[in-house]
Amino acid sequence: MTIKRTVKSKPISTIEIEVAIASLFNVRKYIIVSNISWGFISHEMDMALIAKTGFLKEIEIKISKSDFIKDFKKNHHHVDRFHRINQFYYAMPLYLYEKVKELIPEDAGIITCEYRLGLYIHATILRQA
């Protein structure tokens, strides 16, 4: 008798996306910080990858379509007054990307995340910033 094991699909959480992004980028090349909300930058950032040059990659993590749409109502538009953010990405589960791909600005990079082998979350850059 053979027992067939099935893997249930479940929503991908923000923390799972953060871990997948950290493993996607070279941790020896960037300082990776999540949830910056004061002091360093003039607006809240879900993730920042800080290079030796002082420039930043900002990554805005979205897990729902409504969360994604709310981002366009913010006043800062992911730009800081010192112009340190030189790349901006939206990161999201692959299933959300299919629902919002027409809404993503052309200058924003896209990172999608999905389960691999039903065990871990894998991040992929679909479009460079």
N, CA and C atoms as an extended XYZ file, in Angstrom:
387
Properties=species:S:1:pos:R:3:atomname:S:1:resname:S:1:resid:I:1 pbc="F F F"
N         0.840       -1.178        0.000 N   MET     1
C         0.000        0.000        0.000 CA  MET     1
C         0.890        1.248        0.000 C   MET     1
N         0.605        2.171       -0.921 N   THR     2
C         1.365        3.403       -1.035 CA  THR     2
C         0.595        4.547       -0.406 C   THR     2
N         1.280        5.309        0.423 N   ILE     3
C         0.658        6.483        1.039 CA  ILE     3
C         1.109        7.699        0.253 C   ILE     3
N         0.133        8.429       -0.270 N   LYS     4
C         0.439        9.615       -1.045 CA  LYS     4
C         0.352       10.833       -0.132 C   LYS     4
N         1.415       11.587       -0.069 N   ARG     5
C         1.451       12.771        0.778 CA  ARG     5
C         1.179       13.999       -0.080 C   ARG     5
N         0.209       14.781        0.301 N   THR     6
C        -0.094       16.003       -0.438 CA  THR     6
C         0.325       17.202        0.400 C   THR     6
N         0.769       18.233       -0.277 N   VAL     7
C         1.182       19.456        0.385 CA  VAL     7
C         0.083       20.480        0.200 C   VAL     7
N        -0.423       20.998        1.311 N   LYS     8
C        -1.484       21.990        1.233 CA  LYS     8
C        -0.881       23.355        0.925 C   LYS     8
N        -1.567       24.083        0.061 N   SER     9
C        -1.138       25.429       -0.257 CA  SER     9
C        -1.687       26.360        0.806 C   SER     9
N        -0.851       27.237        1.321 N   LYS    10
C        -1.305       28.207        2.310 CA  LYS    10
C        -0.759       29.572        1.914 C   LYS    10
N        -1.401       30.623        2.401 N   PRO    11
C        -0.912       31.966        2.072 CA  PRO    11
C         0.519       32.167        2.573 C   PRO    11
N         1.259       32.968        1.850 N   ILE    12
C         2.634       33.277        2.219 CA  ILE    12
C         2.616       34.510        3.117 C   ILE    12
N         3.313       34.442        4.236 N   SER    13
C         3.321       35.541        5.199 CA  SER    13
C         4.424       36.555        4.877 C   SER    13
N         4.316       37.707        5.494 N   THR    14
C         5.321       38.758        5.323 CA  THR    14
C         6.695       38.283        5.774 C   THR    14
N         6.767       37.623        6.900 N   ILE    15
C         8.063       37.154        7.415 CA  ILE    15
C         8.688       36.132        6.469 C   ILE    15
N         7.879       35.285        5.853 N   GLU    16
C         8.407       34.325        4.883 CA  GLU    16
C         8.979       35.042        3.660 C   GLU    16
N         8.323       36.114        3.239 N   ILE    17
C         8.823       36.901        2.113 CA  ILE    17
C        10.137       37.584        2.499 C   ILE    17
N        10.208       38.126        3.713 N   GLU    18
C        11.442       38.771        4.180 CA  GLU    18
C        12.620       37.796        4.155 C   GLU    18
N        12.408       36.585        4.633 N   VAL    19
C        13.473       35.572        4.653 CA  VAL    19
C        13.887       35.206        3.231 C   VAL    19
N        12.915       35.052        2.342 N   ALA    20
C        13.216       34.706        0.953 CA  ALA    20
C        14.010       35.818        0.263 C   ALA    20
N        13.663       37.075        0.540 N   ILE    21
C        14.389       38.199       -0.058 CA  ILE    21
C        15.816       38.258        0.484 C   ILE    21
N        15.965       38.053        1.781 N   ALA    22
C        17.307       38.070        2.377 CA  ALA    22
C        18.197       37.005        1.759 C   ALA    22
N        17.633       35.853        1.432 N   SER    23
C        18.445       34.806        0.806 CA  SER    23
C        18.662       35.069       -0.693 C   SER    23
N        17.809       35.874       -1.306 N   LEU    24
C        17.955       36.208       -2.725 CA  LEU    24
C        19.143       37.138       -2.968 C   LEU    24
N        19.302       38.126       -2.090 N   PHE    25
C        20.382       39.096       -2.251 CA  PHE    25
C        21.601       38.652       -1.447 C   PHE    25
N        22.746       39.111       -1.830 N   ASN    26
C        24.006       38.734       -1.204 CA  ASN    26
C        24.166       39.455        0.137 C   ASN    26
N        24.116       38.721        1.242 N   VAL    27
C        24.217       39.339        2.560 CA  VAL    27
C        25.610       39.894        2.831 C   VAL    27
N        26.586       39.524        2.041 N   ARG    28
C        27.934       40.095        2.185 CA  ARG    28
C        28.050       41.424        1.436 C   ARG    28
N        27.111       41.674        0.554 N   LYS    29
C        27.132       42.897       -0.237 CA  LYS    29
C        26.228       43.984        0.361 C   LYS    29
N        25.215       43.592        1.110 N   TYR    30
C        24.230       44.530        1.654 CA  TYR    30
C        24.020       44.296        3.145 C   TYR    30
N        23.688       45.376        3.837 N   ILE    31
C        23.109       45.265        5.170 CA  ILE    31
C        21.609       45.211        4.929 C   ILE    31
N        20.959       44.187        5.431 N   ILE    32
C        19.528       44.002        5.185 CA  ILE    32
C        18.774       44.288        6.472 C   ILE    32
N        17.863       45.265        6.412 N   VAL    33
C        17.108       45.683        7.586 CA  VAL    33
C        15.624       45.670        7.241 C   VAL    33
N        14.822       45.113        8.129 N   SER    34
C        13.369       45.126        7.901 CA  SER    34
C        12.694       46.080        8.876 C   SER    34
N        11.547       46.580        8.473 N   ASN    35
C        10.696       47.456        9.286 CA  ASN    35
C        11.405       48.705        9.808 C   ASN    35
N        11.915       49.507        8.907 N   ILE    36
C        12.483       50.799        9.296 CA  ILE    36
C        11.335       51.794        9.348 C   ILE    36
N        11.155       52.443       10.494 N   SER    37
C        10.033       53.369       10.592 CA  SER    37
C        10.409       54.754       11.105 C   SER    37
N        11.636       54.957       11.511 N   TRP    38
C        12.024       56.289       11.983 CA  TRP    38
C        13.546       56.422       11.972 C   TRP    38
N        14.007       57.658       11.967 N   GLY    39
C        15.418       57.945       12.156 CA  GLY    39
C        16.262       57.936       10.901 C   GLY    39
N        16.338       56.849       10.211 N   PHE    40
C        17.250       56.717        9.084 CA  PHE    40
C        16.683       57.303        7.796 C   PHE    40
N        15.397       57.185        7.641 N   ILE    41
C        14.734       57.574        6.393 CA  ILE    41
C        13.457       58.321        6.744 C   ILE    41
N        12.902       59.065        5.817 N   SER    42
C        11.750       59.920        6.115 CA  SER    42
C        10.399       59.205        6.017 C   SER    42
N        10.384       57.943        5.665 N   HIS    43
C         9.126       57.201        5.610 CA  HIS    43
C         9.374       55.753        6.040 C   HIS    43
N         8.304       55.031        6.271 N   GLU    44
C         8.412       53.633        6.688 CA  GLU    44
C         8.822       52.774        5.496 C   GLU    44
N         9.730       51.837        5.761 N   MET    45
C        10.172       50.914        4.719 CA  MET    45
C        10.009       49.493        5.235 C   MET    45
N         9.439       48.620        4.413 N   ASP    46
C         9.313       47.214        4.807 CA  ASP    46
C        10.682       46.552        4.885 C   ASP    46
N        11.525       46.791        3.891 N   MET    47
C        12.888       46.270        3.890 CA  MET    47
C        13.795       47.257        3.182 C   MET    47
N        15.013       47.349        3.704 N   ALA    48
C        16.036       48.164        3.060 CA  ALA    48
C        17.289       47.326        2.912 C   ALA    48
N        17.883       47.394        1.750 N   LEU    49
C        19.176       46.768        1.501 CA  LEU    49
C        20.156       47.914        1.320 C   LEU    49
N        21.075       48.039        2.251 N   ILE    50
C        21.990       49.164        2.275 CA  ILE    50
C        23.337       48.714        1.731 C   ILE    50
N        23.803       49.387        0.682 N   ALA    51
C        25.086       49.069        0.059 CA  ALA    51
C        26.200       49.873        0.728 C   ALA    51
N        27.436       49.474        0.483 N   LYS    52
C        28.605       50.195        1.019 CA  LYS    52
C        28.621       51.652        0.582 C   LYS    52
N        28.057       51.927       -0.563 N   THR    53
C        28.030       53.292       -1.102 CA  THR    53
C        27.059       54.197       -0.351 C   THR    53
N        26.177       53.601        0.464 N   GLY    54
C        25.169       54.371        1.174 CA  GLY    54
C        23.844       54.433        0.447 C   GLY    54
N        23.810       53.912       -0.777 N   PHE    55
C        22.553       53.870       -1.511 CA  PHE    55
C        21.716       52.687       -1.049 C   PHE    55
N        20.391       52.798       -1.263 N   LEU    56
C        19.451       51.800       -0.776 CA  LEU    56
C        18.656       51.161       -1.894 C   LEU    56
N        18.321       49.913       -1.668 N   LYS    57
C        17.256       49.262       -2.417 CA  LYS    57
C        16.101       49.199       -1.426 C   LYS    57
N        14.979       49.807       -1.769 N   GLU    58
C        13.793       49.712       -0.904 CA  GLU    58
C        12.895       48.620       -1.448 C   GLU    58
N        12.402       47.778       -0.546 N   ILE    59
C        11.493       46.709       -0.940 CA  ILE    59
C        10.208       46.853       -0.145 C   ILE    59
N         9.128       47.052       -0.869 N   GLU    60
C         7.799       47.172       -0.283 CA  GLU    60
C         7.120       45.816       -0.434 C   GLU    60
N         6.758       45.203        0.686 N   ILE    61
C         6.162       43.861        0.683 CA  ILE    61
C         4.642       43.985        0.724 C   ILE    61
N         3.990       43.290       -0.171 N   LYS    62
C         2.528       43.294       -0.246 CA  LYS    62
C         2.015       41.862       -0.203 C   LYS    62
N         0.964       41.633        0.582 N   ILE    63
C         0.399       40.282        0.674 CA  ILE    63
C        -1.082       40.237        0.280 C   ILE    63
N        -1.658       41.403       -0.057 N   SER    64
C        -3.043       41.415       -0.527 CA  SER    64
C        -3.228       42.550       -1.538 C   SER    64
N        -4.263       42.442       -2.345 N   LYS    65
C        -4.530       43.472       -3.350 CA  LYS    65
C        -4.901       44.789       -2.683 C   LYS    65
N        -5.690       44.753       -1.618 N   SER    66
C        -6.073       45.990       -0.927 CA  SER    66
C        -4.852       46.669       -0.311 C   SER    66
N        -3.933       45.899        0.230 N   ASP    67
C        -2.691       46.438        0.779 CA  ASP    67
C        -1.882       47.110       -0.331 C   ASP    67
N        -1.869       46.507       -1.484 N   PHE    68
C        -1.149       47.045       -2.630 CA  PHE    68
C        -1.746       48.380       -3.067 C   PHE    68
N        -3.054       48.459       -3.162 N   ILE    69
C        -3.735       49.674       -3.608 CA  ILE    69
C        -3.531       50.818       -2.602 C   ILE    69
N        -3.504       50.508       -1.299 N   LYS    70
C        -3.275       51.531       -0.268 CA  LYS    70
C        -1.921       52.210       -0.436 C   LYS    70
N        -0.961       51.506       -0.994 N   ASP    71
C         0.373       52.059       -1.158 CA  ASP    71
C         0.369       53.289       -2.063 C   ASP    71
N        -0.527       53.360       -3.012 N   PHE    72
C        -0.581       54.484       -3.937 CA  PHE    72
C        -1.172       55.740       -3.294 C   PHE    72
N        -1.770       55.603       -2.116 N   LYS    73
C        -2.359       56.740       -1.412 CA  LYS    73
C        -1.363       57.421       -0.469 C   LYS    73
N        -0.173       56.855       -0.331 N   LYS    74
C         0.850       57.445        0.552 CA  LYS    74
C         1.449       58.678       -0.101 C   LYS    74
N         1.890       59.618        0.733 N   ASN    75
C         2.419       60.885        0.232 CA  ASN    75
C         3.881       60.834       -0.199 C   ASN    75
N         4.657       59.918        0.321 N   HIS    76
C         6.095       59.952        0.078 CA  HIS    76
C         6.528       59.323       -1.243 C   HIS    76
N         5.743       58.451       -1.819 N   HIS    77
C         6.029       57.802       -3.103 CA  HIS    77
C         7.399       57.111       -3.147 C   HIS    77
N         7.855       56.648       -1.982 N   HIS    78
C         9.098       55.872       -1.863 CA  HIS    78
C        10.326       56.642       -2.338 C   HIS    78
N        10.353       57.928       -2.040 N   VAL    79
C        11.494       58.775       -2.350 CA  VAL    79
C        11.896       59.484       -1.059 C   VAL    79
N        13.197       59.501       -0.757 N   ASP    80
C        13.615       60.248        0.423 CA  ASP    80
C        14.284       61.541       -0.013 C   ASP    80
N        14.333       62.498        0.868 N   ARG    81
C        14.824       63.834        0.522 CA  ARG    81
C        16.316       63.867        0.209 C   ARG    81
N        17.059       62.859        0.624 N   PHE    82
C        18.492       62.815        0.356 CA  PHE    82
C        18.825       61.976       -0.889 C   PHE    82
N        17.823       61.450       -1.553 N   HIS    83
C        17.975       60.674       -2.786 CA  HIS    83
C        18.901       59.464       -2.614 C   HIS    83
N        18.736       58.777       -1.489 N   ARG    84
C        19.562       57.594       -1.229 CA  ARG    84
C        18.939       56.324       -1.798 C   ARG    84
N        17.633       56.351       -2.070 N   ILE    85
C        16.966       55.171       -2.622 CA  ILE    85
C        17.209       55.175       -4.130 C   ILE    85
N        18.025       54.237       -4.596 N   ASN    86
C        18.309       54.210       -6.029 CA  ASN    86
C        17.593       53.069       -6.749 C   ASN    86
N        16.973       52.161       -5.988 N   GLN    87
C        16.148       51.111       -6.586 CA  GLN    87
C        14.966       50.825       -5.674 C   GLN    87
N        13.807       50.634       -6.282 N   PHE    88
C        12.590       50.337       -5.528 CA  PHE    88
C        11.933       49.090       -6.121 C   PHE    88
N        11.566       48.156       -5.233 N   TYR    89
C        10.923       46.907       -5.649 CA  TYR    89
C         9.619       46.696       -4.879 C   TYR    89
N         8.658       46.089       -5.545 N   TYR    90
C         7.507       45.493       -4.861 CA  TYR    90
C         7.784       44.000       -4.769 C   TYR    90
N         7.594       43.432       -3.591 N   ALA    91
C         7.729       41.983       -3.399 CA  ALA    91
C         6.380       41.442       -2.961 C   ALA    91
N         6.002       40.295       -3.518 N   MET    92
C         4.676       39.743       -3.245 CA  MET    92
C         4.636       38.269       -3.620 C   MET    92
N         3.633       37.557       -3.101 N   PRO    93
C         3.445       36.181       -3.558 CA  PRO    93
C         3.095       36.172       -5.047 C   PRO    93
N         3.504       35.136       -5.728 N   LEU    94
C         3.238       35.031       -7.162 CA  LEU    94
C         1.745       35.109       -7.473 C   LEU    94
N         0.918       34.509       -6.625 N   TYR    95
C        -0.536       34.543       -6.881 CA  TYR    95
C        -1.085       35.968       -6.784 C   TYR    95
N        -0.488       36.845       -5.991 N   LEU    96
C        -0.924       38.243       -5.921 CA  LEU    96
C        -0.451       39.008       -7.156 C   LEU    96
N         0.733       38.719       -7.620 N   TYR    97
C         1.264       39.386       -8.810 CA  TYR    97
C         0.297       39.256       -9.981 C   TYR    97
N        -0.283       38.091      -10.148 N   GLU    98
C        -1.223       37.880      -11.249 CA  GLU    98
C        -2.429       38.816      -11.152 C   GLU    98
N        -2.787       39.243       -9.943 N   LYS    99
C        -3.951       40.119       -9.737 CA  LYS    99
C        -3.618       41.607       -9.877 C   LYS    99
N        -2.339       41.985       -9.667 N   VAL   100
C        -1.992       43.410       -9.616 CA  VAL   100
C        -0.959       43.844      -10.654 C   VAL   100
N        -0.555       42.982      -11.541 N   LYS   101
C         0.559       43.303      -12.442 CA  LYS   101
C         0.327       44.545      -13.285 C   LYS   101
N        -0.911       44.859      -13.644 N   GLU   102
C        -1.188       46.058      -14.433 CA  GLU   102
C        -1.067       47.333      -13.607 C   GLU   102
N        -1.103       47.234      -12.281 N   LEU   103
C        -1.039       48.407      -11.411 CA  LEU   103
C         0.387       48.816      -11.047 C   LEU   103
N         1.351       47.956      -11.282 N   ILE   104
C         2.725       48.200      -10.855 CA  ILE   104
C         3.387       49.223      -11.777 C   ILE   104
N         3.917       50.309      -11.207 N   PRO   105
C         4.599       51.311      -12.051 CA  PRO   105
C         5.771       50.697      -12.810 C   PRO   105
N         6.031       51.221      -14.003 N   GLU   106
C         7.071       50.658      -14.868 CA  GLU   106
C         8.481       50.780      -14.298 C   GLU   106
N         8.716       51.780      -13.447 N   ASP   107
C        10.061       51.952      -12.902 CA  ASP   107
C        10.308       51.122      -11.644 C   ASP   107
N         9.289       50.470      -11.146 N   ALA   108
C         9.435       49.625       -9.957 CA  ALA   108
C         9.867       48.219      -10.354 C   ALA   108
N        10.792       47.673       -9.601 N   GLY   109
C        11.164       46.288       -9.801 CA  GLY   109
C        10.116       45.371       -9.197 C   GLY   109
N        10.138       44.116       -9.598 N   ILE   110
C         9.147       43.148       -9.116 CA  ILE   110
C         9.868       41.903       -8.623 C   ILE   110
N         9.553       41.516       -7.387 N   ILE   111
C        10.056       40.273       -6.807 CA  ILE   111
C         8.841       39.437       -6.442 C   ILE   111
N         8.797       38.199       -6.926 N   THR   112
C         7.701       37.310       -6.560 CA  THR   112
C         8.230       36.165       -5.701 C   THR   112
N         7.337       35.651       -4.874 N   CYS   113
C         7.692       34.555       -3.974 CA  CYS   113
C         6.667       33.439       -4.121 C   CYS   113
N         7.176       32.224       -4.079 N   GLU   114
C         6.283       31.063       -4.160 CA  GLU   114
C         6.925       29.893       -3.429 C   GLU   114
N         6.079       28.929       -3.072 N   TYR   115
C         6.581       27.722       -2.413 CA  TYR   115
C         7.362       26.878       -3.406 C   TYR   115
N         8.462       26.325       -2.975 N   ARG   116
C         9.228       25.370       -3.757 CA  ARG   116
C         9.201       24.042       -3.022 C   ARG   116
N         8.859       23.010       -3.730 N   LEU   117
C         8.755       21.656       -3.171 CA  LEU   117
C         7.807       21.602       -1.992 C   LEU   117
N         6.954       22.609       -1.857 N   GLY   118
C         6.001       22.658       -0.754 CA  GLY   118
C         6.636       22.893        0.592 C   GLY   118
N         7.918       23.244        0.614 N   LEU   119
C         8.633       23.342        1.882 CA  LEU   119
C         9.147       24.733        2.213 C   LEU   119
N         9.674       25.445        1.247 N   TYR   120
C        10.270       26.739        1.537 CA  TYR   120
C         9.838       27.760        0.500 C   TYR   120
N         9.987       29.030        0.847 N   ILE   121
C         9.604       30.120       -0.046 CA  ILE   121
C        10.829       30.541       -0.870 C   ILE   121
N        10.643       30.657       -2.149 N   HIS   122
C        11.717       31.035       -3.075 CA  HIS   122
C        11.351       32.386       -3.695 C   HIS   122
N        12.285       33.330       -3.670 N   ALA   123
C        12.075       34.647       -4.268 CA  ALA   123
C        12.766       34.731       -5.625 C   ALA   123
N        12.110       35.388       -6.569 N   THR   124
C        12.629       35.560       -7.915 CA  THR   124
C        12.428       37.010       -8.344 C   THR   124
N        13.447       37.595       -8.955 N   ILE   125
C        13.289       38.940       -9.510 CA  ILE   125
C        12.684       38.801      -10.910 C   ILE   125
N        11.457       39.266      -11.070 N   LEU   126
C        10.808       39.240      -12.386 CA  LEU   126
C        11.226       40.425      -13.235 C   LEU   126
N        11.436       41.570      -12.563 N   ARG   127
C        11.839       42.782      -13.296 CA  ARG   127
C        12.772       43.596      -12.399 C   ARG   127
N        13.901       44.006      -12.960 N   GLN   128
C        14.839       44.848      -12.232 CA  GLN   128
C        14.251       46.249      -12.064 C   GLN   128
N        14.621       46.886      -10.989 N   ALA   129
C        14.170       48.278      -10.750 CA  ALA   129
C        14.949       49.217      -11.648 C   ALA   129
